[in-house]
């Protein structure tokens, strides 16, 4: 599901005008990006947690162990919460039973 499909499904589910739904989804994404860029951890308890992390030097074992400098960049780490995992597993199980 891409952003446009998600926005359309959200609009239909909430009974919202598609343009308003598009603004809602974009506002959510903008706030998410801004919070992560400010160094904040974004947590929806039980569903997911996002945080930024600077990459660090790493080691390679290809020609003996040696330190490899990796250019510094920011990565975003996603952690799935137990509620989200359980909800997806339950929905998949329900769909298999119905089939």
PyMOL commands that set and color helices and strands:
alter all, ss='L'
color gray80, all
select helices_A, chain A and resi 3-14+18-37+82-98
alter helices_A, ss='H'
color red, helices_A
select strands_A, chain A and resi 42-44+48-54+58-60+66-68+74-80
alter strands_A, ss='S'
color yellow, strands_A
deselect
rebuild
show_as cartoon
